[in-house]
Every structure is written in C-alpha cells, then in structure tokens.
C-alpha cells in the first residue's frame, strides 16, 4: 500500500486543504492519504486555535465518504509539541 502523510493545523480544514490532498494523492499515486492534525503546533499561538479534538473531528467530517482520505490522531496520541520528524519516526 502506498501511504502518504499530510499534516497541518487544520484550523479549520477547508477546500484548499482537501484540494491539495487530492492533488498529492494523484501526483504520487497513493492508495491512501492520512490527514494529521497537529496536537500542539510549535509555530502557532495555542490560544488562537480550536482544540486538537475539535480539529480532528472537523477533519473526520471533511473526509467522510472519501475512501482514500483518512483522519489520523497519531499526533494527538503523543504529548508535547508536534514536529513532522517525530511523527515519521512514530
């Protein structure tokens, strides 16, 4: 299976994120693309964003019915700041 990872704050997720996800999937011939909301984005003020759980639910609702896009809670399962390298190592 060819799997891609697409991380972001998704505050909120919008059509631009979804269009980019579809383009990435097609460009790299991926079977599935995981959309991963950052638990604690290191470069954003936490007071200005919705909770991680709310953003994950927004992503779940946005990708519902699209079998090749899936919301992932991999960064929410860890504590601390969310860095891509740590997600890849996980």
C-alpha positions as CSV (number, residue, x, y, z in Angstrom):
1,X,0.0,0.0,0.0
2,X,1.3,3.4,-0.9
3,X,0.5,5.7,2.0
4,X,1.0,9.5,2.3
5,X,1.0,11.8,5.3
6,X,-0.4,15.3,5.2
7,X,0.0,17.2,8.4
8,X,-1.4,20.6,9.4
9,X,-3.2,22.6,12.0
10,X,-6.4,22.4,10.0
11,X,-7.9,25.3,11.9
12,X,-10.3,24.8,10.3
13,X,-9.8,22.4,7.4
14,X,-11.1,23.9,4.2
15,X,-11.4,23.3,0.5
16,X,-7.8,24.3,-0.2
17,X,-6.6,21.5,2.2
18,X,-8.9,19.0,0.5
19,X,-7.9,20.0,-3.0
20,X,-4.2,19.8,-2.1
21,X,-4.8,16.3,-0.6
22,X,-6.4,15.1,-3.8
23,X,-3.6,16.6,-5.9
24,X,-0.9,15.0,-3.8
25,X,-2.7,11.6,-3.8
26,X,-3.0,11.7,-7.6
27,X,0.6,13.0,-8.2
28,X,2.1,10.3,-6.1
29,X,-0.3,7.5,-7.0
30,X,-1.2,6.9,-3.3
31,X,-3.7,4.4,-2.1
32,X,-4.4,6.4,1.0
33,X,-3.5,9.8,2.4
34,X,-3.7,10.4,6.1
35,X,-4.6,13.9,7.2
36,X,-2.9,14.5,10.6
37,X,-4.0,17.5,12.7
38,X,-1.1,18.8,14.9
39,X,-1.8,18.3,18.5
40,X,0.3,21.3,19.6
41,X,1.6,23.2,16.6
42,X,5.0,24.6,17.5
43,X,4.8,27.8,15.4
44,X,1.3,28.9,16.3
45,X,-0.3,30.6,19.4
46,X,-2.4,27.8,21.0
47,X,-4.9,30.4,22.2
48,X,-5.8,31.2,18.6
49,X,-6.8,27.7,17.5
50,X,-9.5,25.2,18.2
51,X,-8.7,22.2,20.5
52,X,-6.9,19.3,18.9
53,X,-10.0,17.1,19.4
54,X,-12.3,19.7,17.6
55,X,-9.8,20.0,14.7
56,X,-9.6,16.2,14.4
57,X,-13.4,15.9,14.3
58,X,-13.5,18.7,11.6
59,X,-11.0,16.6,9.5
60,X,-13.1,13.4,10.1
61,X,-16.2,15.2,8.9
62,X,-14.4,16.7,5.9
63,X,-13.1,13.4,4.6
64,X,-16.1,11.3,5.4
65,X,-17.2,9.4,2.3
66,X,-13.8,9.7,0.6
67,X,-12.2,6.3,1.0
68,X,-8.7,7.3,0.1
69,X,-8.5,10.2,2.6
70,X,-8.5,9.4,6.3
71,X,-8.2,11.5,9.5
72,X,-5.4,10.3,11.8
73,X,-5.0,11.0,15.5
74,X,-1.3,9.9,15.6
75,X,-0.1,13.3,16.8
76,X,-2.9,13.7,19.3
77,X,-1.8,10.4,20.9
78,X,1.6,11.9,21.8
79,X,2.2,14.7,24.3
80,X,4.2,17.9,23.7
81,X,4.8,19.9,20.5
82,X,4.1,18.3,17.1
83,X,7.1,18.0,14.8
84,X,7.0,16.1,11.5
85,X,10.2,14.2,12.1
86,X,8.7,12.8,15.3
87,X,5.5,11.7,13.5
88,X,7.6,10.0,10.8
89,X,9.6,8.1,13.5
90,X,6.4,7.1,15.3
